[in-house]
């Protein structure tokens, strides 16, 4: 299988870039010039939010831009954030969460993205006013429904776990995948988040849970369940005391020979994409080319 390289556009709009985001077309053109294979679209303003690109013609222009730059779309990270995460009371009213998912799924299919990302939205301490068991049941049920909706459109449903969100212990990640129990539901494995969850046990409520084998062991526990891959380093710290610091390759602690061999060889990752995630890094634009240079040997290896 040919392995392809993309990068998430949210890196150029979040955090340090919020007040001065890099325009979507500038990002896409630069990635094409650098020889990336694809772009992973952050469907957040000011980039490609579904309400700002409501018509088929709007979306065709985006697809044409991507294609004209020699790229493909590797996935879509949709804006499901806010106060109506899948475990909340509000998300249950009039199927709010499911309807929001449908709207973003349509954007996903119109742009030709093969997968769509979800998370639990609420933080590690739980859903306000909802007991943990109920919240978990709601999330599992919602994702099972979403997985079926996405499957009908030929799109993978991908859960990205991370320390900043509810259910961030390795055992919880494994068990929730088993509970959803849908062939179109799998994990979006981010090497940085995996390090923070399995090695640092960051923001885990109650007893801390680590894995002696770190990122590699976490990947092996998810054998056959990794549907998409984000690759970036971790220095063992949090960004803003919330989520993992996505630091450039070589500035962190991850052994990528070990980690990627576990993901691809041991866990059997079959996806074609390796996606760089420089979320919240203050100089993401400046290290975009270096990220490609670092990962190219791994693309060739696998």
N, C-alpha and C positions, 0 to 999 in steps of 0.2 A: 504494500500500500504506500502511495506517495503521501508524505506528511507535508502539510501546508502551514504557513505562518501568517497570523493576523494580529491585530492589536485593538484593544477596546477604546472607543472614542471618548468615553467618559473621563479618561485621564486628562483630557484637555479642556474640561468644563467644570470639574469638581474642585473643591478645596481652594488651593492657591490660584486656580484658573477661573474661579467663579466670577470675579470682577473683570476679568479680561480673557474670556474664552477664545480658543482658537477656532475659527469658523469651520464647519463641517467640510466644505469643499476644499479648504486649505489643507486639512488633515488628509483627506482622501488623495489629493494630488501629490502630497509629499510622500505618502506611503507607496504610491505607484512609482515615484522616482527612486525610492530606496530599494525597490524590488520585493516588497511584501507581496504576499499572495492574496490577502484579504483584509477586510475591515469588520470588526465586531461593533455593531451600532448600539450606542447608548441612546435609547428612545426617551431622552430627557431634554427639556429645554436648556439651552437654545439650539440643540441639534434636532433630531428627527422625532419630535413628539407627534403622536397620531392626530391630535387636534389641530396641529399646525400644518399638517400634510393630509387633509381629509379626503382628497379625491384621488381617483386612479391616476389621473394625469400628473398630480403632484408627486406621487410615489414613483411613477415611471421616470420622472426627471432624476430622482435620486438614484434609481437603478441604473440609468444611462450614465450618470456621472461615475458611479463605481465601476461599471464595465469599461467605460472609455479610459479609465486610469489603469486598466489591466488587472482589476481586482474582483473578488467575489465577496459575498457577505457570509461571514462564518457563524453569526448568531445575532440575537437581539436581547439586550438587557432592558426590560420594560420598567416603567415607573409605576410600581405597585405600592410605593411607600405612602405614608400618611397615617391617619388614625383609624384606618379600616383594614388592618391586616386580616388574614384568613381565619385567625383564631378569635376575633372580636365579635361582640354582639352586632355591631353595625354592619359587619361584612355579611351577616346572615339575612339582613333585611332586604327583601326584594332581590335576593341573589346578587348583591352589590359586587362582591369579589368576582364571581363567575362572569358577570356582564363586563366588568373591567378587563378581565382576562380575554374575553372574546374580542373586545375592541383592539387589544394589543396583538392578539393572534392574527387578526386580519392584516394589521400592519406587517407583521412577520412574514406572512405568506405573500403579500404584495411586493415585498422587497427581496423575496427569495431566500430568507434566512432559514437554515435547517433546524435551528433550535431556539427555544425561548427560556430565559432564566427567571426563576422565582426564588423567594426567600420567605422566612417566617414573619418578617416586618418588625414585630415587636422585639424588645430587648431581652437579654438573658434572664431577667427577673420575672418575666411572664407577661400575661395580658391583663391589664387593669380590670378588676371586677369579675374575672373569669378564672375558675380553678384550673390548675395545670392539666388535669386529665381531660376536661372538656375542651380546652384550647387545642390540645393535641389531637383529639378526635375530630374536631372541626377542620384543622389543617390537613390531616390525612385524607378526610373525605373530600375536601375541596380540591386537593391535588389529584386525587384519583379521577374526579370529574374532569379536571383540566387536562389530564393526561389523555383521556379518551377524546376530548375535543381536539386536542393537538394531533393525535394520531390520525384522525379523520382527514387532516390537512397535510399529513406527511411531515409534521414538525415534532421534534423531540422536546419533551418537558424536562427541564434541568434545574435541580435544586442546588443552589450554592450555599453551603453552610459557612459560617464564619463566627468569630468570637463575639461580635457585636449583636448577634441575633439569638433568639430563643432556640434551644436544643443545639448546643454547641459542643457536647461531649462526644467523643468517638463512638461510644456504645449507643448513644441516642441517634446519631446519624445512621448507623447501620440498622438499628431497629425500626426507624421510621421508614427507611426504604423498603424494608420487609413488610411493614404494615400497609403502606400504599399498595404494594403488590400489584403493580401494573406494568406490562411489558414496555410501555412508552414512557416510563418514569425512571430517571437515573440521576446520578450526582454530577454536578459540575465541580470538579476537583481542582481547587486553587492551591498550589504548593505553599504559598505564604500562609493562607488560612489554616491549612493542614498543620503547618509547623506550630502556629500559635495555639491551636486546639489540642494537638497531640503531644507537644513538647513543653509548652509554657503553661497549658491549661488556663489560658487567659479568660477572664470574665465568666468562669464556670461557677454557678451557684452551688452551695453545699460542698461536699467532698470533691476534691480535685481529682481529675482522671487524666493520667498521661500514659503514653505507650513507650516502652523501652526502645523500640525500633523506630520511633518518631514518624516522620512523613512516610517513609517506605512501608512501615508496618501498617499505618493507617490505610494506605493504598491497597495493601494485600487484603485487609479486612473487607474491602469493597470490591473484591474480585468479581468481574462481570457486571458491575453496577456503575462504572464510571462512563458517563456519556459524553463528557466534554472536559477540556483541560485548559486551565489558566496557569501560566508559568511565570513566576517572579520570585525574587529572593525575600528573605525575612531576617531582620536583625533582632528579633525577639521582643520588639516594642509595639505599642499601640499608637495609632494616629489619633490624637485628641482624646486619649483614654476611652476610645470607642471601638474602633476596628483595627485590623492588622495594618502595620506600616509596610507598604509595598515598596521596598527599596530596590534600586537597580542591581542587576546581576553582579556578583563579586563583592558587594557591600554588606552581605548578610551571612547567615550561618548554614544555609542549605547545601548539602552535598547533592548536586544535580545528577551526577553519574548514578548514584544510589537511588535517588528519588524517582527519576524518570525511568530507570530500568524496572523499578517496582511497579510503576504505573502502567508501562507499556507491556513489559514481558510477564510479570507476575500477576498483575490485576487484569491483564488482557484488554487494555484500552484500544478500541477499534476505530475511534474517531480519527478523521484525517487532520483535524486542526490542533495546532499548538497556538494558544492565544496569549500574547503578552498583556499583563494587567499592571499598569503604572498608576493606579488610582491614588489620588491625593499626593503624589510625589511632586514637589515644587518645581523640579526641572525635567518633567516628563518629556517635553518637546526636545530638549537637548540630548536626552539619552535614548531616543527612539531608534536611531541608527545603531548604537552600540548593542541594544537589545537584540536586534536582528543578527548582528555579527556573532553574538554569544550563542544564540540558539541554532544557527545554521548547521554546525557540526552534528547536533542532536537530530535535526531533521534528516540529515543524510544517514545517520546511524540507524534510525528506526524506519 
